[in-house]
């Protein structure tokens, strides 16, 4: 499987919002929080094409990820991959590439839904939980702790 990034465009917003809904639905339903309108609206209201990249797998748009720098850390947001490609190493490769690109910045932060299998991906890359509520777990990859430490 060959993957690459391409720049996101404003015209990508609708399919991205739909992918977000598909990917998040099982976890949101388990948490009693799935609302098909809200899950799409929250994405569309926050979508910034300049901070977002499309993940292209074997020539087809298959996912997205946004990287948003702030003064004290860098957020990894909206990391969604087509469910048919999950568990095949694409997400790990994408995350490793993002962390390598941002090696001088840091720390990295992200949040993942409570009970989501994606949390294992982040933990394998060195992220640690530093806060949580009934819906989200907030995780940090401290400065200097990069993807070279991936545990298989």
PALUM-271704 format. One record per residue (C-alpha): residue number from 0; x, z, y. Coordinates in Angstrom, 2 decimals, padded with zeros to 5 digits. Layout:
BEGIN
<pos: NUM; c1: X; c3: Z; c2: Y>
...
***
This chain:
BEGIN
<pos: 0; c1: 000.00; c3: 000.00; c2: 000.00>
<pos: 1; c1: 001.41; c3: -001.03; c2: 003.39>
<pos: 2; c1: 000.26; c3: 000.73; c2: 006.53>
<pos: 3; c1: 001.03; c3: 000.43; c2: 010.22>
<pos: 4; c1: -000.34; c3: 001.50; c2: 013.58>
<pos: 5; c1: -002.00; c3: -000.67; c2: 016.17>
<pos: 6; c1: -003.10; c3: 000.31; c2: 019.64>
<pos: 7; c1: -006.72; c3: 001.41; c2: 019.91>
<pos: 8; c1: -009.14; c3: -000.43; c2: 022.18>
<pos: 9; c1: -012.33; c3: 000.70; c2: 023.84>
<pos: 10; c1: -014.19; c3: -001.68; c2: 021.52>
<pos: 11; c1: -013.03; c3: 000.40; c2: 018.51>
<pos: 12; c1: -015.08; c3: 003.42; c2: 019.58>
<pos: 13; c1: -018.24; c3: 002.74; c2: 017.59>
<pos: 14; c1: -016.64; c3: 002.17; c2: 014.18>
<pos: 15; c1: -014.37; c3: 005.16; c2: 014.82>
<pos: 16; c1: -017.35; c3: 007.38; c2: 015.57>
<pos: 17; c1: -019.00; c3: 006.21; c2: 012.34>
<pos: 18; c1: -015.82; c3: 006.87; c2: 010.32>
<pos: 19; c1: -015.62; c3: 010.36; c2: 011.83>
<pos: 20; c1: -019.19; c3: 011.00; c2: 010.72>
<pos: 21; c1: -018.51; c3: 009.80; c2: 007.17>
<pos: 22; c1: -015.26; c3: 011.77; c2: 006.82>
<pos: 23; c1: -016.54; c3: 015.00; c2: 008.31>
<pos: 24; c1: -020.01; c3: 014.99; c2: 006.77>
<pos: 25; c1: -019.23; c3: 016.85; c2: 003.49>
<pos: 26; c1: -017.43; c3: 019.70; c2: 005.26>
<pos: 27; c1: -019.95; c3: 019.92; c2: 008.09>
<pos: 28; c1: -022.85; c3: 019.96; c2: 005.60>
<pos: 29; c1: -021.13; c3: 022.72; c2: 003.61>
<pos: 30; c1: -020.81; c3: 024.69; c2: 006.86>
<pos: 31; c1: -024.44; c3: 023.98; c2: 007.79>
<pos: 32; c1: -023.32; c3: 022.12; c2: 010.93>
<pos: 33; c1: -023.87; c3: 018.40; c2: 010.25>
<pos: 34; c1: -025.83; c3: 016.59; c2: 012.93>
<pos: 35; c1: -025.36; c3: 012.80; c2: 012.76>
<pos: 36; c1: -025.96; c3: 012.32; c2: 016.49>
<pos: 37; c1: -023.77; c3: 015.21; c2: 017.59>
<pos: 38; c1: -020.81; c3: 014.24; c2: 015.38>
<pos: 39; c1: -020.74; c3: 010.75; c2: 016.90>
<pos: 40; c1: -021.45; c3: 011.85; c2: 020.47>
<pos: 41; c1: -018.66; c3: 014.42; c2: 020.45>
<pos: 42; c1: -016.20; c3: 011.73; c2: 019.43>
<pos: 43; c1: -017.43; c3: 009.13; c2: 021.92>
<pos: 44; c1: -017.32; c3: 011.68; c2: 024.77>
<pos: 45; c1: -013.70; c3: 012.59; c2: 023.95>
<pos: 46; c1: -012.35; c3: 009.15; c2: 022.99>
<pos: 47; c1: -009.29; c3: 008.06; c2: 024.97>
<pos: 48; c1: -007.98; c3: 004.71; c2: 023.66>
<pos: 49; c1: -004.59; c3: 005.21; c2: 025.34>
<pos: 50; c1: -003.96; c3: 008.31; c2: 023.20>
<pos: 51; c1: -005.36; c3: 006.86; c2: 019.98>
<pos: 52; c1: -003.87; c3: 004.62; c2: 017.32>
<pos: 53; c1: -005.64; c3: 002.72; c2: 014.61>
<pos: 54; c1: -004.23; c3: 003.14; c2: 011.10>
<pos: 55; c1: -004.14; c3: -000.31; c2: 009.48>
<pos: 56; c1: -003.77; c3: -000.41; c2: 005.68>
<pos: 57; c1: -003.05; c3: -003.71; c2: 003.94>
<pos: 58; c1: -004.21; c3: -005.56; c2: 007.04>
<pos: 59; c1: -007.54; c3: -003.73; c2: 007.50>
<pos: 60; c1: -008.48; c3: -001.02; c2: 010.01>
<pos: 61; c1: -008.72; c3: 002.11; c2: 007.87>
<pos: 62; c1: -008.43; c3: 005.12; c2: 010.12>
<pos: 63; c1: -007.33; c3: 006.61; c2: 013.39>
<pos: 64; c1: -005.31; c3: 009.38; c2: 014.92>
<pos: 65; c1: -004.91; c3: 010.61; c2: 018.49>
<pos: 66; c1: -001.90; c3: 012.44; c2: 019.91>
<pos: 67; c1: -002.51; c3: 014.32; c2: 023.14>
<pos: 68; c1: 000.45; c3: 015.92; c2: 024.90>
<pos: 69; c1: -000.02; c3: 019.07; c2: 026.92>
<pos: 70; c1: 002.50; c3: 021.10; c2: 028.84>
<pos: 71; c1: 003.24; c3: 023.63; c2: 026.08>
<pos: 72; c1: 002.36; c3: 021.68; c2: 022.91>
<pos: 73; c1: 001.14; c3: 018.38; c2: 021.48>
<pos: 74; c1: -002.30; c3: 018.09; c2: 019.86>
<pos: 75; c1: -002.94; c3: 015.91; c2: 016.83>
<pos: 76; c1: -006.63; c3: 015.04; c2: 017.01>
<pos: 77; c1: -009.18; c3: 012.72; c2: 015.46>
<pos: 78; c1: -007.14; c3: 012.12; c2: 012.31>
<pos: 79; c1: -009.60; c3: 010.29; c2: 010.06>
<pos: 80; c1: -008.87; c3: 008.01; c2: 007.13>
<pos: 81; c1: -011.35; c3: 006.00; c2: 005.10>
<pos: 82; c1: -012.35; c3: 008.20; c2: 002.13>
<pos: 83; c1: -011.43; c3: 005.44; c2: -000.35>
<pos: 84; c1: -007.79; c3: 005.80; c2: 000.78>
<pos: 85; c1: -007.58; c3: 009.58; c2: 000.84>
<pos: 86; c1: -005.31; c3: 011.19; c2: -001.73>
<pos: 87; c1: -003.06; c3: 008.13; c2: -002.02>
<pos: 88; c1: -000.27; c3: 009.23; c2: 000.33>
<pos: 89; c1: -001.36; c3: 007.31; c2: 003.42>
<pos: 90; c1: -002.33; c3: 010.41; c2: 005.39>
<pos: 91; c1: 000.94; c3: 012.12; c2: 004.55>
<pos: 92; c1: 002.94; c3: 009.05; c2: 005.57>
<pos: 93; c1: 001.04; c3: 008.79; c2: 008.85>
<pos: 94; c1: 001.52; c3: 012.49; c2: 009.61>
<pos: 95; c1: 005.24; c3: 012.28; c2: 008.76>
<pos: 96; c1: 005.64; c3: 009.32; c2: 011.12>
<pos: 97; c1: 003.86; c3: 011.12; c2: 013.96>
<pos: 98; c1: 005.98; c3: 014.24; c2: 013.52>
<pos: 99; c1: 009.19; c3: 012.19; c2: 013.39>
<pos: 100; c1: 008.25; c3: 010.35; c2: 016.60>
<pos: 101; c1: 007.58; c3: 013.62; c2: 018.38>
<pos: 102; c1: 010.56; c3: 015.51; c2: 017.02>
<pos: 103; c1: 011.74; c3: 016.48; c2: 020.51>
<pos: 104; c1: 008.33; c3: 017.70; c2: 021.57>
<pos: 105; c1: 006.47; c3: 020.60; c2: 020.20>
<pos: 106; c1: 005.06; c3: 022.65; c2: 018.96>
<pos: 107; c1: 002.35; c3: 020.53; c2: 017.37>
<pos: 108; c1: -001.20; c3: 021.88; c2: 017.15>
<pos: 109; c1: -004.35; c3: 020.77; c2: 015.40>
<pos: 110; c1: -007.56; c3: 022.14; c2: 014.03>
<pos: 111; c1: -009.22; c3: 021.53; c2: 010.70>
<pos: 112; c1: -012.67; c3: 022.52; c2: 009.45>
<pos: 113; c1: -012.89; c3: 025.68; c2: 007.36>
<pos: 114; c1: -012.52; c3: 024.79; c2: 003.68>
<pos: 115; c1: -011.44; c3: 021.20; c2: 004.32>
<pos: 116; c1: -009.04; c3: 019.73; c2: 001.76>
<pos: 117; c1: -007.10; c3: 018.25; c2: 004.70>
<pos: 118; c1: -005.68; c3: 021.71; c2: 005.35>
<pos: 119; c1: -003.41; c3: 021.31; c2: 002.31>
<pos: 120; c1: -001.92; c3: 018.14; c2: 003.86>
<pos: 121; c1: -001.07; c3: 020.01; c2: 007.05>
<pos: 122; c1: 000.36; c3: 023.00; c2: 005.18>
<pos: 123; c1: 002.61; c3: 020.69; c2: 003.11>
<pos: 124; c1: 004.04; c3: 019.46; c2: 006.40>
<pos: 125; c1: 004.78; c3: 023.00; c2: 007.62>
<pos: 126; c1: 001.69; c3: 023.78; c2: 009.71>
<pos: 127; c1: 000.58; c3: 027.40; c2: 009.65>
<pos: 128; c1: -002.79; c3: 028.86; c2: 010.54>
<pos: 129; c1: -002.68; c3: 030.92; c2: 013.71>
<pos: 130; c1: -006.37; c3: 031.38; c2: 014.55>
<pos: 131; c1: -009.75; c3: 030.72; c2: 013.03>
<pos: 132; c1: -013.44; c3: 031.02; c2: 013.67>
<pos: 133; c1: -016.46; c3: 030.39; c2: 011.46>
<pos: 134; c1: -016.01; c3: 026.60; c2: 011.74>
<pos: 135; c1: -012.36; c3: 025.78; c2: 012.52>
<pos: 136; c1: -008.87; c3: 026.80; c2: 011.50>
<pos: 137; c1: -006.29; c3: 026.26; c2: 014.26>
<pos: 138; c1: -002.81; c3: 025.42; c2: 013.03>
<pos: 139; c1: 000.63; c3: 025.08; c2: 014.60>
<pos: 140; c1: 003.82; c3: 023.39; c2: 013.52>
<pos: 141; c1: 006.50; c3: 025.33; c2: 015.35>
<pos: 142; c1: 009.24; c3: 023.48; c2: 017.23>
<pos: 143; c1: 012.01; c3: 022.44; c2: 014.88>
<pos: 144; c1: 009.80; c3: 022.61; c2: 011.74>
<pos: 145; c1: 009.27; c3: 018.91; c2: 010.98>
<pos: 146; c1: 008.07; c3: 016.60; c2: 008.23>
<pos: 147; c1: 011.44; c3: 016.63; c2: 006.53>
<pos: 148; c1: 010.23; c3: 019.83; c2: 004.86>
<pos: 149; c1: 007.25; c3: 018.24; c2: 003.13>
<pos: 150; c1: 006.43; c3: 020.05; c2: -000.10>
<pos: 151; c1: 004.95; c3: 017.76; c2: -002.74>
***
